Amino acid sequence: MTLFNSKPDENLLPFDGIVNYYSPLLSQSNAQKYLTDLLKTIIWKNDEAIIFGKHFITKRKAAWYADNNYSYTYSNTTKQALPWTQELFELKKLVEKTSGAKFNSCLLNLYHDGNEGMSWHSDDEKALGKNTVIASLSLGAERKFSFKHKITKQAVSIILQNGSLLVMKGTTQSNWLHSLPKTTKVKTPRVNLTFRTIVI
């Protein structure tokens, strides 16, 4: 497994996709301010899903905001978008300027501590289109983020720092899985904003 400390124009993936990392995108003081604001102003809810007939409620909380009242279905749960808050719209503009991409929606995740994570998956829902660009902004606790190739199983990991931006594009979602591993070392919260484009 490779652990990266990369330059913004460097591709973290060895093949079959493109991932660029920008750190820091926000100063520590600005990152902390946005984290505090988002914890207060975002309407956070636990995800609920029916999987194999069983009802699951995640410890992690999530929220879905967008330009319009888009619905978004992932992991057998559907969300209806809320209108942008001032803070979210400011961050969207900053992420668009940095990544060179345009986004019309954002899925936010709140991980209260290292006991909450995300298992291996790809963001390849039909609503996002093919070879989509997803920009992931991290606020709060530093966490390891891992990629695993779907065929070769080759793995790559990076530490996502407070105020950093990770941009996944090209064929990344088609060829790679990604995850946020759990850890007992992290005791503080992390908010992750994943800016996306719903195909209308």
Backbone as CSV, one residue per row, in Angstrom:
resi,resn,N_x,N_y,N_z,CA_x,CA_y,CA_z,C_x,C_y,C_z
1,MET,0.846,-1.190,0.000,0.000,0.000,0.000,0.884,1.244,0.000
2,THR,0.576,2.190,-0.870,1.330,3.424,-0.971,0.597,4.532,-0.231
3,LEU,1.325,5.286,0.599,0.761,6.424,1.306,1.339,7.686,0.692
4,PHE,0.474,8.541,0.136,0.917,9.671,-0.657,1.000,10.960,0.147
5,ASN,1.974,11.790,-0.217,2.016,13.199,0.149,2.316,13.915,-1.157
6,SER,1.280,14.307,-1.896,1.450,14.651,-3.299,1.373,16.137,-3.582
7,LYS,1.767,16.498,-4.801,1.575,17.836,-5.335,0.208,17.867,-6.019
8,PRO,-0.414,19.076,-6.132,-1.771,19.147,-6.690,-1.916,18.547,-8.085
9,ASP,-0.871,18.653,-8.919,-0.995,18.168,-10.294,-0.573,16.709,-10.439
10,GLU,-0.234,16.062,-9.330,0.200,14.667,-9.367,-0.997,13.735,-9.230
11,ASN,-1.042,12.715,-10.072,-2.104,11.723,-9.999,-1.765,10.684,-8.930
12,LEU,-2.635,10.532,-7.936,-2.386,9.570,-6.877,-2.529,8.131,-7.348
13,LEU,-3.318,7.923,-8.403,-3.557,6.560,-8.886,-2.521,6.160,-9.930
14,PRO,-2.051,4.921,-9.908,-1.036,4.481,-10.867,-1.587,4.257,-12.275
15,PHE,-2.897,4.014,-12.394,-3.514,3.759,-13.702,-5.036,3.744,-13.526
16,ASP,-5.751,3.777,-14.644,-7.212,3.585,-14.682,-8.012,4.619,-13.889
17,GLY,-7.504,5.835,-13.775,-8.258,6.876,-13.073,-7.368,8.058,-12.750
18,ILE,-7.977,9.141,-12.294,-7.233,10.351,-11.936,-7.737,10.866,-10.591
19,VAL,-6.824,11.054,-9.649,-7.147,11.636,-8.351,-6.080,12.674,-8.020
20,ASN,-6.515,13.907,-7.788,-5.600,14.994,-7.417,-5.919,15.471,-6.001
21,TYR,-4.860,15.839,-5.273,-5.005,16.236,-3.868,-4.463,17.644,-3.673
22,TYR,-5.257,18.498,-3.042,-4.881,19.889,-2.784,-4.900,20.120,-1.268
23,SER,-3.730,20.429,-0.699,-3.673,20.679,0.736,-2.569,21.691,1.050
24,PRO,-2.896,22.739,1.816,-4.260,23.028,2.272,-5.013,23.882,1.254
25,LEU,-6.304,23.644,1.132,-7.155,24.517,0.336,-7.647,25.664,1.207
26,LEU,-7.912,25.352,2.475,-8.338,26.346,3.454,-7.288,26.452,4.555
27,SER,-7.108,27.650,5.097,-6.244,27.812,6.262,-6.869,27.077,7.440
28,GLN,-6.081,26.778,8.454,-6.601,26.058,9.617,-7.712,26.846,10.309
29,SER,-7.559,28.172,10.375,-8.586,28.987,11.033,-9.881,28.997,10.227
30,ASN,-9.776,29.118,8.893,-10.977,29.088,8.054,-11.640,27.716,8.071
31,ALA,-10.817,26.660,8.044,-11.361,25.303,8.095,-12.130,25.082,9.392
32,GLN,-11.571,25.563,10.505,-12.239,25.407,11.795,-13.531,26.204,11.845
33,LYS,-13.517,27.400,11.258,-14.726,28.235,11.239,-15.841,27.544,10.445
34,TYR,-15.489,27.027,9.261,-16.499,26.348,8.453,-17.004,25.087,9.150
35,LEU,-16.109,24.348,9.784,-16.518,23.143,10.506,-17.536,23.496,11.589
36,THR,-17.235,24.518,12.375,-18.142,24.943,13.450,-19.490,25.376,12.885
37,ASP,-19.456,26.149,11.801,-20.696,26.632,11.187,-21.535,25.477,10.636
38,LEU,-20.879,24.536,9.926,-21.619,23.432,9.315,-22.219,22.492,10.355
39,LEU,-21.515,22.289,11.453,-22.050,21.435,12.519,-23.345,22.023,13.082
40,LYS,-23.436,23.365,13.055,-24.610,24.044,13.613,-25.743,24.214,12.597
41,THR,-25.391,24.522,11.340,-26.418,24.959,10.382,-26.950,23.857,9.463
42,ILE,-26.168,22.806,9.252,-26.616,21.730,8.363,-27.665,20.865,9.065
43,ILE,-28.667,20.436,8.318,-29.697,19.545,8.875,-29.201,18.102,8.741
44,TRP,-28.527,17.639,9.778,-27.909,16.314,9.766,-28.923,15.240,10.131
45,LYS,-28.881,14.122,9.415,-29.744,12.983,9.725,-28.980,11.683,9.533
46,ASN,-29.320,10.694,10.342,-28.748,9.363,10.137,-29.337,8.751,8.871
47,ASP,-28.492,8.081,8.095,-29.000,7.353,6.934,-29.729,6.102,7.407
48,GLU,-30.825,5.775,6.722,-31.567,4.552,7.005,-31.709,3.759,5.715
49,ALA,-31.605,2.460,5.819,-31.712,1.617,4.626,-32.257,0.241,5.004
50,ILE,-32.912,-0.397,4.041,-33.356,-1.787,4.186,-32.427,-2.647,3.343
51,ILE,-31.642,-3.482,3.988,-30.685,-4.343,3.297,-30.959,-5.792,3.681
52,PHE,-31.285,-6.596,2.664,-31.646,-7.997,2.885,-32.763,-8.124,3.922
53,GLY,-33.727,-7.195,3.828,-34.892,-7.256,4.703,-34.670,-6.698,6.093
54,LYS,-33.471,-6.227,6.386,-33.183,-5.688,7.716,-33.063,-4.159,7.648
55,HIS,-33.555,-3.516,8.701,-33.539,-2.055,8.782,-32.257,-1.601,9.481
56,PHE,-31.449,-0.790,8.772,-30.189,-0.309,9.327,-30.237,1.211,9.491
57,ILE,-29.681,1.695,10.592,-29.505,3.133,10.814,-28.022,3.380,11.067
58,THR,-27.409,4.245,10.259,-25.981,4.488,10.381,-25.673,5.391,11.582
59,LYS,-24.505,5.187,12.186,-24.021,6.117,13.210,-23.619,7.431,12.543
60,ARG,-22.990,7.311,11.393,-22.625,8.489,10.605,-23.888,9.235,10.204
61,LYS,-23.800,10.556,10.180,-24.936,11.359,9.720,-24.613,11.974,8.358
62,ALA,-25.667,12.311,7.613,-25.477,12.825,6.261,-26.484,13.925,5.962
63,ALA,-26.233,14.647,4.863,-27.145,15.685,4.392,-26.926,15.882,2.896
64,TRP,-27.953,16.373,2.203,-27.921,16.482,0.745,-28.455,17.851,0.345
65,TYR,-27.606,18.645,-0.316,-27.953,20.004,-0.737,-27.673,20.143,-2.231
66,ALA,-28.434,21.032,-2.903,-28.264,21.135,-4.355,-28.885,22.417,-4.905
67,ASP,-28.638,22.645,-6.206,-29.215,23.789,-6.915,-30.736,23.707,-6.959
68,ASN,-31.244,22.488,-7.141,-32.679,22.250,-7.259,-33.083,21.098,-6.345
69,ASN,-34.364,20.781,-6.346,-34.878,19.745,-5.454,-34.614,18.345,-6.010
70,TYR,-33.321,18.060,-6.272,-32.953,16.761,-6.817,-33.125,15.665,-5.765
71,SER,-33.518,14.484,-6.223,-33.472,13.308,-5.356,-32.215,12.517,-5.708
72,TYR,-31.666,11.844,-4.708,-30.430,11.091,-4.918,-30.527,9.794,-4.128
73,THR,-30.348,8.673,-4.819,-30.443,7.365,-4.183,-29.082,6.681,-4.173
74,TYR,-28.652,6.250,-3.006,-27.409,5.484,-2.848,-27.587,4.558,-1.653
75,SER,-26.974,3.387,-1.731,-27.035,2.398,-0.643,-28.471,2.162,-0.154
76,ASN,-29.390,2.078,-1.115,-30.799,1.797,-0.811,-31.475,2.870,0.035
77,THR,-30.945,4.088,0.029,-31.603,5.204,0.704,-31.722,6.368,-0.274
78,THR,-32.824,7.113,-0.191,-33.056,8.235,-1.101,-33.171,9.535,-0.314
79,LYS,-32.474,10.557,-0.794,-32.519,11.871,-0.164,-33.108,12.898,-1.121
80,GLN,-33.804,13.878,-0.556,-34.343,15.000,-1.327,-33.527,16.227,-0.969
81,ALA,-33.043,16.935,-1.976,-32.079,18.012,-1.745,-32.698,19.218,-1.052
82,LEU,-31.896,19.840,-0.210,-32.228,21.107,0.435,-31.481,22.226,-0.287
83,PRO,-31.939,23.479,-0.194,-31.234,24.594,-0.849,-29.920,24.915,-0.142
84,TRP,-28.957,25.416,-0.910,-27.635,25.753,-0.379,-27.739,26.707,0.822
85,THR,-26.927,26.457,1.819,-26.700,27.458,2.860,-25.613,28.415,2.361
86,GLN,-25.442,29.529,3.027,-24.426,30.494,2.612,-23.037,29.863,2.641
87,GLU,-22.740,29.139,3.719,-21.413,28.523,3.861,-21.170,27.482,2.770
88,LEU,-22.164,26.661,2.489,-22.006,25.637,1.462,-21.785,26.258,0.088
89,PHE,-22.523,27.331,-0.206,-22.378,27.982,-1.510,-20.987,28.601,-1.646
90,GLU,-20.462,29.189,-0.577,-19.108,29.742,-0.593,-18.081,28.648,-0.875
91,LEU,-18.238,27.515,-0.209,-17.293,26.412,-0.396,-17.428,25.807,-1.788
92,LYS,-18.641,25.738,-2.304,-18.846,25.232,-3.670,-18.069,26.080,-4.678
93,LYS,-18.159,27.388,-4.565,-17.463,28.286,-5.490,-15.952,28.109,-5.389
94,LEU,-15.437,27.953,-4.174,-14.004,27.745,-3.979,-13.552,26.428,-4.595
95,VAL,-14.321,25.367,-4.380,-13.982,24.048,-4.921,-14.052,24.054,-6.444
96,GLU,-15.042,24.733,-7.005,-15.155,24.831,-8.458,-13.959,25.569,-9.051
97,LYS,-13.543,26.640,-8.401,-12.396,27.415,-8.882,-11.123,26.585,-8.863
98,THR,-10.955,25.785,-7.810,-9.748,24.976,-7.655,-9.732,23.792,-8.609
99,SER,-10.864,23.122,-8.748,-10.934,21.887,-9.532,-11.163,22.128,-11.019
100,GLY,-11.709,23.293,-11.369,-12.040,23.573,-12.758,-13.312,22.900,-13.225
101,ALA,-14.061,22.316,-12.300,-15.321,21.635,-12.619,-16.491,22.410,-12.027
102,LYS,-17.697,22.169,-12.547,-18.914,22.772,-12.026,-19.749,21.700,-11.321
103,PHE,-20.347,22.071,-10.214,-21.137,21.120,-9.434,-22.517,21.693,-9.145
104,ASN,-23.526,20.818,-9.088,-24.876,21.282,-8.773,-25.434,20.667,-7.496
105,SER,-24.589,19.929,-6.747,-25.072,19.256,-5.544,-23.908,18.892,-4.623
106,CYS,-24.264,18.579,-3.384,-23.243,18.205,-2.403,-23.837,17.230,-1.393
107,LEU,-23.174,16.095,-1.243,-23.519,15.127,-0.196,-22.518,15.312,0.941
108,LEU,-23.035,15.624,2.131,-22.179,15.837,3.299,-22.271,14.646,4.233
109,ASN,-21.142,14.276,4.837,-21.099,13.215,5.833,-20.466,13.740,7.109
110,LEU,-21.042,13.388,8.240,-20.499,13.744,9.544,-20.078,12.468,10.261
111,TYR,-18.776,12.339,10.479,-18.212,11.219,11.228,-17.842,11.759,12.613
112,HIS,-18.526,11.306,13.645,-18.332,11.877,14.979,-16.954,11.580,15.557
113,ASP,-16.392,10.422,15.195,-15.036,10.041,15.612,-14.566,8.887,14.740
114,GLY,-13.420,8.307,15.084,-12.840,7.252,14.265,-13.607,5.943,14.262
115,ASN,-14.569,5.792,15.163,-15.392,4.579,15.174,-16.385,4.544,14.021
116,GLU,-16.524,5.663,13.319,-17.419,5.745,12.172,-16.585,5.890,10.902
117,GLY,-16.912,5.103,9.890,-16.161,5.139,8.639,-17.071,4.802,7.475
118,MET,-16.452,4.431,6.363,-17.195,4.065,5.149,-16.517,2.863,4.518
119,SER,-17.297,1.842,4.220,-16.742,0.617,3.628,-16.445,0.828,2.142
120,TRP,-15.827,-0.151,1.517,-15.437,-0.055,0.111,-16.653,0.170,-0.787
121,HIS,-16.565,1.148,-1.673,-17.647,1.441,-2.610,-17.133,2.342,-3.722
122,SER,-17.953,2.514,-4.760,-17.699,3.497,-5.808,-18.912,4.405,-5.912
123,ASP,-18.675,5.661,-6.250,-19.772,6.603,-6.478,-20.133,6.545,-7.960
124,ASP,-20.812,5.480,-8.339,-21.083,5.229,-9.756,-22.581,5.125,-10.049
125,GLU,-23.397,5.809,-9.244,-24.837,5.805,-9.483,-25.144,6.438,-10.833
126,LYS,-26.207,5.954,-11.470,-26.582,6.456,-12.799,-26.846,7.953,-12.792
127,ALA,-27.351,8.476,-11.681,-27.691,9.896,-11.591,-26.461,10.793,-11.734
128,LEU,-25.279,10.231,-11.530,-24.047,11.017,-11.624,-23.428,10.969,-13.015
129,GLY,-23.935,10.108,-13.894,-23.367,9.991,-15.226,-22.067,9.199,-15.216
130,LYS,-21.462,9.070,-16.388,-20.225,8.303,-16.522,-19.017,9.229,-16.448
131,ASN,-17.919,8.719,-15.847,-16.671,9.472,-15.696,-16.910,10.830,-15.047
132,THR,-17.696,10.793,-13.984,-18.058,12.003,-13.266,-16.880,12.555,-12.461
133,VAL,-16.949,13.843,-12.140,-15.969,14.482,-11.261,-16.604,14.643,-9.888
134,ILE,-15.909,14.177,-8.860,-16.360,14.343,-7.478,-15.234,14.997,-6.689
135,ALA,-15.559,16.117,-6.039,-14.563,16.858,-5.261,-14.905,16.740,-3.783
136,SER,-13.978,16.203,-3.007,-14.218,15.892,-1.604,-13.408,16.824,-0.706
137,LEU,-14.109,17.681,0.033,-13.479,18.635,0.934,-13.553,18.111,2.359
138,SER,-12.432,18.094,3.063,-12.364,17.553,4.422,-12.192,18.661,5.449
139,LEU,-13.011,18.612,6.484,-12.917,19.563,7.598,-12.877,18.776,8.903
140,GLY,-11.958,19.167,9.786,-11.885,18.497,11.086,-10.771,17.475,11.164
141,ALA,-11.060,16.360,11.815,-10.040,15.346,12.099,-9.396,14.793,10.833
142,GLU,-8.092,14.586,10.884,-7.390,13.939,9.781,-7.766,12.460,9.762
143,ARG,-8.034,11.942,8.557,-8.391,10.533,8.417,-7.693,9.928,7.207
144,LYS,-7.389,8.640,7.310,-6.846,7.921,6.158,-7.960,7.606,5.179
145,PHE,-7.661,7.749,3.872,-8.614,7.475,2.801,-7.926,6.526,1.837
146,SER,-8.598,5.437,1.475,-7.947,4.383,0.695,-8.674,4.105,-0.618
147,PHE,-7.879,3.717,-1.624,-8.393,3.276,-2.916,-7.971,1.836,-3.148
148,LYS,-8.813,1.061,-3.825,-8.467,-0.313,-4.184,-8.978,-0.588,-5.591
149,HIS,-8.086,-1.037,-6.475,-8.484,-1.321,-7.854,-9.425,-2.513,-7.886
150,LYS,-10.477,-2.425,-8.689,-11.510,-3.459,-8.702,-11.012,-4.795,-9.229
151,ILE,-10.000,-4.786,-10.101,-9.502,-6.032,-10.695,-8.186,-6.469,-10.070
152,THR,-7.189,-5.573,-10.058,-5.860,-5.952,-9.578,-5.769,-5.980,-8.054
153,LYS,-6.700,-5.281,-7.373,-6.729,-5.150,-5.910,-5.576,-4.298,-5.383
154,GLN,-4.822,-3.655,-6.271,-3.766,-2.750,-5.818,-4.380,-1.639,-4.985
155,ALA,-3.719,-1.258,-3.882,-4.264,-0.272,-2.952,-3.375,0.953,-2.845
156,VAL,-3.999,2.094,-2.661,-3.318,3.371,-2.465,-4.050,4.112,-1.355
157,SER,-3.295,4.742,-0.441,-3.924,5.489,0.650,-3.303,6.867,0.797
158,ILE,-4.072,7.785,1.369,-3.591,9.130,1.644,-4.231,9.606,2.945
159,ILE,-3.538,10.456,3.687,-4.107,11.086,4.874,-4.768,12.386,4.443
160,LEU,-6.084,12.479,4.643,-6.821,13.684,4.275,-6.737,14.683,5.425
161,GLN,-6.073,15.789,5.180,-5.840,16.784,6.224,-7.002,17.762,6.334
162,ASN,-7.085,18.421,7.464,-8.093,19.442,7.697,-7.958,20.555,6.658
163,GLY,-9.050,20.858,5.943,-9.025,21.906,4.940,-8.516,21.473,3.586
164,SER,-8.367,20.171,3.363,-7.826,19.662,2.097,-8.937,19.294,1.121
165,LEU,-8.556,19.182,-0.156,-9.505,18.824,-1.213,-8.954,17.657,-2.018
166,LEU,-9.782,16.639,-2.229,-9.437,15.482,-3.045,-10.396,15.451,-4.230
167,VAL,-9.870,15.444,-5.446,-10.707,15.469,-6.640,-10.537,14.155,-7.400
168,MET,-11.640,13.422,-7.550,-11.652,12.152,-8.281,-12.331,12.377,-9.628
169,LYS,-11.669,11.951,-10.718,-12.247,12.193,-12.045,-11.794,11.118,-13.031
170,GLY,-12.165,11.327,-14.319,-11.832,10.316,-15.323,-12.572,9.022,-15.043
171,THR,-11.876,7.899,-15.176,-12.493,6.578,-14.980,-12.325,6.042,-13.549
172,THR,-12.050,6.940,-12.601,-11.794,6.512,-11.224,-12.940,5.678,-10.656
173,GLN,-14.191,6.159,-10.789,-15.322,5.447,-10.188,-15.596,4.114,-10.877
174,SER,-15.239,3.998,-12.161,-15.452,2.748,-12.893,-14.452,1.673,-12.495
175,ASN,-13.239,2.092,-12.136,-12.157,1.125,-11.942,-11.670,0.971,-10.504
176,TRP,-12.027,1.910,-9.622,-11.505,1.887,-8.260,-12.630,1.969,-7.229
177,LEU,-12.429,1.265,-6.123,-13.249,1.423,-4.930,-12.525,2.377,-3.980
178,HIS,-13.267,3.020,-3.073,-12.612,3.826,-2.050,-13.307,3.622,-0.705
179,SER,-12.582,3.915,0.360,-13.126,3.699,1.702,-12.493,4.666,2.697
180,LEU,-13.190,4.856,3.815,-12.667,5.611,4.954,-12.567,4.625,6.111
181,PRO,-11.378,4.049,6.352,-11.250,3.015,7.376,-11.524,3.553,8.782
182,LYS,-12.108,2.714,9.613,-12.314,3.081,11.011,-10.983,3.051,11.755
183,THR,-10.900,3.830,12.830,-9.692,3.866,13.641,-10.036,4.274,15.065
184,THR,-9.384,3.667,16.036,-9.613,4.030,17.435,-8.801,5.252,17.837
185,LYS,-7.906,5.706,16.972,-7.005,6.812,17.303,-7.681,8.184,17.199
186,VAL,-8.736,8.275,16.395,-9.374,9.572,16.153,-10.557,9.749,17.101
187,LYS,-10.519,10.828,17.887,-11.551,11.067,18.899,-12.425,12.278,18.583
188,THR,-12.134,12.988,17.503,-12.841,14.219,17.183,-13.567,14.086,15.842
189,PRO,-14.537,14.955,15.560,-15.354,14.804,14.354,-14.665,15.247,13.074
190,ARG,-15.155,14.704,11.966,-14.754,15.114,10.618,-16.012,15.302,9.786
191,VAL,-16.077,16.417,9.072,-17.139,16.646,8.099,-16.527,16.573,6.709
192,ASN,-17.161,15.802,5.852,-16.713,15.588,4.486,-17.783,16.100,3.525
193,LEU,-17.406,17.022,2.637,-18.333,17.559,1.660,-17.943,17.018,0.287
194,THR,-18.824,16.242,-0.321,-18.522,15.691,-1.644,-19.400,16.393,-2.686
195,PHE,-18.772,17.285,-3.431,-19.478,18.040,-4.447,-19.616,17.189,-5.707
196,ARG,-20.841,17.143,-6.261,-21.178,16.238,-7.353,-22.018,16.969,-8.394
197,THR,-22.232,16.290,-9.529,-23.112,16.817,-10.568,-24.162,15.773,-10.897
198,ILE,-25.407,16.089,-10.549,-26.525,15.239,-10.936,-26.836,15.490,-12.405
199,VAL,-26.909,14.434,-13.192,-27.208,14.558,-14.617,-28.714,14.723,-14.787
200,ILE,-29.114,15.815,-15.357,-30.528,16.130,-15.499,-31.080,15.588,-16.820
